[in-house]
């Protein structure tokens, strides 16, 4: 226990931990105030988007009306004329508080545009973007949730989701490894491992203390980040809703999960991958005994594992699925738990190998 307390104090009072924590908070808090500053610009971008659609529809309609008449051309004109009228209704609603009507008009426009394209017409909005948008708007309407700017929201749940996305998409893993990557290798590089070997403790206790210190460091970074960013969003942002939908597509089927589920699932799965990363780091440290090389190989294993096991590997058998947890959750949806058992099992096996290795090591 004394060794564990010593290790924790050594990490928590190190400049590296303090600087990392400060940078983490600066990015998280800075993200909110960036969103706040971008509200007017985001609104103007929405106005420009509707204006661009209107101008495109007007231009295409003029061309069609000058074309030789045919059954298909006439059908396209009818649908496009209706879509243009809906755009005229949509434009003044962009800055209106009547968001329900705005979403309904947008859906009506997209549905009419679909009919126009089915009749052979062409428009800049891709077919692949129409259905998800309609379903998303319907989800908001059914839940009674006001839409917000996807990338510049000051609503507490949406802002926390942005922070979570940055953190769980390998950010947490890299930051943690940068803080504790040399926790064991430094003992070999400085020769202090000899002093630890002379203490009346088991060699495995050294590894247990290092492992527990790393886990505590990760928990403190995570709780500190989300605690402070929650406070910033609560004090300066809007209330919003944690039931706000997030788009997922599994096997071509579109569905939605809530921000609440996304954050909880993301943090849980990231924590399991963190345990795997710690086990890999400790095992490699006992063989390589060089901080930089150990860190680079650990990160390389995680990245290579993620990108090579995405093809043709069942999620239940993919221990690297959640290296980029946010991305993976949006691909697997409510079945997010599938890779957790294999990831945890692999972490335990690697940690046991590290324990066996340190037991057999002689003084260096």
Secondary structure, DSSP 4 states (H G I P E B T S, - for coil): -HHHHHHHHHHHTSHHHHHHHHHHHHHHHHHHHHHHHTHHHHHHHHHHHHHHHHHHHHHHHHHHHHSPP-HHHHHHHHHHHHHHHHHHHHHTTTTSS-HHHHHHHHHHHHHHHHHHHHTT---SS-HHHHHHHHHHHHHHHHHT-----SSS--BHHHHHHHHHHHHHBTHHHHHHHHHHTTTTHHHHHHTTHHHHHHSSS-HHHHHHHHHHHHHHHHHHHHHHHHHHHHHHHHHHSB---TT-EEEEEETTEEEEEEHHHHHHHHHHHHHHHHHHHHHHHHHHHHHH--HHHHHHHHHHHHHHHHHHSSSS--GGG-TTTTTBHHHHHHHHGGGGGGGHHHHHHHHHHHHHHHHHHHHHPPP-
